[in-house]
Amino acid sequence: MANRGFDPDPELSEILTKLWDLDTNKCYPGSDFQVDLQGYVKSGRALERDRAKYNLFEWVDEEKVFERKTYKTFKDLLDNYELECGEAEVVTPEEKKENVAFVDAIMETDVMQEAHKYLISKGKSPEHVGQFKWQLYKIWFSLVRRTRGDRDQDSSSFEHVFVGEGRDDKFIGLHNWIQFYLQEKAGNIDYHGYFRHSTVQDDEHFRLIALQFDWREEKGKPISSCFLGTSPEFEIAAYTICFLLDRLCKTDVQLGEYEVEIDVKPFAKNYIGTAYIAAARMY
């Protein structure tokens, strides 16, 4: 159990559990992918000795996973960004089309339609679907300046949360299992081991992991956490709801059987600076 008490937000727990149950697009260990935890690391302040000889992901059934529309359109976005903070992002017309295609794809799912309905009921989103899509686009894909003193717009909410960014000798962001797998496969990520993973008593597989890695042997990430197997639409929906409902910073949520902590921080008021999830009960 975590050191502090667990005090779930009842309203957020109810809607996110509903979305979790609606997420029929999620992937499953042993069927869609398999991980190899390997060594246990103890410190989240600095990179430890590498305690994992092999990749975290043993395999992912790419043909099965990326034939799904939301996963395919999500994957198309991951090579659209400059790695380094301070390097200006230039969004091409083709990249704008890919952003729109992703928003269109997730809005076809029950998860995002239910999230939209909920946000309408809270007066946080427009009822018109087209206007809601534009709201999502602005939150996730608007360019912002993350580096102080630099006039170039070098980041976006989507880039930080799902793609990751380099800053000096550190790697920041990247809280998504698909991007982690693809970057491991490309040889860019060296997985160092896990801190902890979450499970519940009757669950055969764990769904959340905290881990350590370095990027191209140049930039370290002493601690990161992400879902395993969750669909892109669920993560977008969960973080968007937290952001628009001003559930900012760390919030306890009962997500089905899981006790989780969602941390969403704003950036420049109208955008998401970071968003990730960790388990409140860890093993």
N, C-alpha and C positions, 0 to 999 in steps of 0.2 A: 504494500500500500504506500502511496505517496506520503511524505512526511507531514503535509498539512491535511486538514479535513477536506472532504469532498462535499461540495455544496452546489448541486446542479441547478441551473436556471430552468424552471419548469416549462416556461413558454418555448424557449429555444429547444429544449429537449424534445418536446412534443412534435414540433415541425421538422426538426432534423431527423428524428426517428422515422417519421412518416416518409421523408425523402429517401432515407436509407433503405426502407422496406420497398419503396417503389423502384429502386435502382436495380432493375433486372439486367442491366448492361454491365454490372460489375464482373470482374474476372476472379477465378478461383485457383488457389494453389493445387498442384497436382493435375489440373485439367488445362489451365491456360498458361500457367507459369510455375516455376519452382525456384526457391531460394536456398542458399547454403549459408547459414549464419556464421559458422566458424568461430573465431576468437572473440573474447569479451574485452572491451576497453573500459577504463575506469574514469578517465579525466575528460571533461568537456571544455577545458580551458586551452589545451594545446594538443597538437597531434602526438599520439603515442607511437611506440614501435608498432609497425604493421603486424596485426594479429590475424590477418586473413590472407592466405596464400592464393586463394582463387576469388573469382568474382562473386558478388552477392547473388546475382541471378544465374542459376545453372542453365536455364532456358526459358524462353517465352515463345509460345506458338504464334508467331507473327502473322501467318496467313489467317489464322482464326481470329486473332485480336484486331488486326488492322483492316479487316474487311468490314468491320462495324463502322458506320458512318461517322459517329462522333470521335472515335479513336483515329480514324484516317484523317479527318480534317484537323484534329488536334495535332497529330504528327506533322502535318504540312506546315504548321506555324513555328516549329522548334528551331528551324535554321534561318529564321528571319531577323536575327538580332546580332549586334556586335557584342563581344564578350566583355570588353573593358568598360567600366564606368568612366565617363569623360569622353568617350568616343561617340560622336553624334550618330543617332539613329536616323536613317533615311528609309521611309516607308514607300516602297514602289507601288504602282497601280496593281500589280499582280499580288503583292502582299496584302493590300487592302481587300482584294477579292477573297483571299484566303481567310482573312479575319472575318469577313461577312459570312463566308461559307460555314465557318465554325459556329458562329452565333446562330445561323439558320438551322444547322444540324442539331445543336443542343436544344433548341426551342421546339423541335419535333418530339422530344422525349417527355414522358410523364413526369419525370423529376423536375424539369424546368417549367413545365406548364403548371405544376402544383406550386412551385416556388413563386411564380408570377402571380397566381391566384392569392397566395398568402400575402405577398407584398402589396397587392391592391387593397386587401382587407385592412392593412395597416396604414394605408395612405402614403406608402413609400414609393410606389411605382405607378406609372400611367396604365390605364386599362387597355389602351390600344396596343396590340402586339408589336406593331412596327415601332412605336415610340419606346416600348420596353426594350426591344432589341437595340435601339440607339442608346438607351441608358446603359445597358450592359457594355456596349462598344466603348462608350466614353470612359466608364469606370476601368475597364481592363486594358484597352488599347491606346488610350491617349498618351502621347509622349510627355514626359516630365523631365526635369533636370534634377538628378540625384546627387551630382557632385557639386559641392559648394564652390562658388567663385568661377564656375564655368558656365558660359551662356548656352552651350549646346544642350539640346534635349537628348539625354542619353539613356533613358530607361522608360519602362511602363510597368503597370501593375502585373500584367501577364508575364513579362520578361522576368521580373524578380521572383515571383512565386513559382512559376512553372519551368522556366528555362535556366535561371541562375546567372550571376554576374561576377566578374572579377574586380576586386578593388585592392590595389597594392599587392600584398602577398596573401590576401585572403580571398576565399570564394564565399559569396553571400547568396541567399535565396536558394532556389532549387528544392522544392518540397513536393516532388511528384515522382512516382515510381516509374512511369513510362520514360520520362527524360533520363532518369538515373540509369535505367536499363540500356537505353540507346547510347548514352555516353560511355558506359562501361564497355559495351560492344565495340565502340569506336576506339577504345583504348585511351580515352581522355580521363576517366575516373579510376582511381585506385582505392578500392574499398579496404578500410583498415580494420573493420570489425564493428560489432554492435554494443550499445550500452545496455539496452533492454528491449524487450518486445512485449506486446500486450496479448493477453488471451483471456478467456472466461472459462469457467469450470467445464462447461459442456461443449466448448468449441474446439474442433480438431485443429484449426489453423489460426494463426494470429493475423491481425489486420493492420497493426500499427508497429512502426519500428523507429527507434532512435539509433543513429549510427555515426561513423566518422569516416571521412575520405579526404583525399587530395586530388587536385585537378592538374593534370599534365606535369605532375611532380613540381609544380611551381606555387600553387595556391592551396592552402589548407582550409578545411572546414572541420573544426574540432567536434562540432555536434550539429546534427540535422535530424529532422524527423519527417515522416510521411506516412500516408496510407499505403497499403499494399493491395492492389487489385481494384481499387475504387475507380469508377468511371469519371471521365473529365467533367461531365455535366453535373455529377453530384458535388464535386469539389467547387466548381464555379457557383453552384446554387448555395452551398453552405456558407462559403466565404462572403458572397454577395449579401445574403440575408443578415449575417452578423454585422457587416459594414453598414448597411442601410438602416438597421435597427439600433445603431450605435452601441452594439455589444463589442466594445473595443478593448484591447489588451486581453488578459487571460480570463476566460469564462468557462466554468465547469458545465459539462453537458452529459446527460445520460443518453447515449446513442445506442438504442436497442439494449443489448446486454453489456455494452462497453461503457466504462466510465472514462470520459475523455476531457481534455482541456483544449479549447480552441483559442488561439492567439491571433487576433487581427488588429493590425495597427494602421492608422491612416497616414497618408503622405500628402502634403500640400492641401489638406482638408478634404478635397473632393476625390482622392484616389486612394488605393490600397498600397501601403508601403511594404507590408509583409503579411502573410497569412499562412499558418501551419497548424497542425494538430499534434497533440501528444496524448499518451494514455495517462490517466490519473492513477490507475492501478496497473503496476508493472511487475513483470516476473523475469 
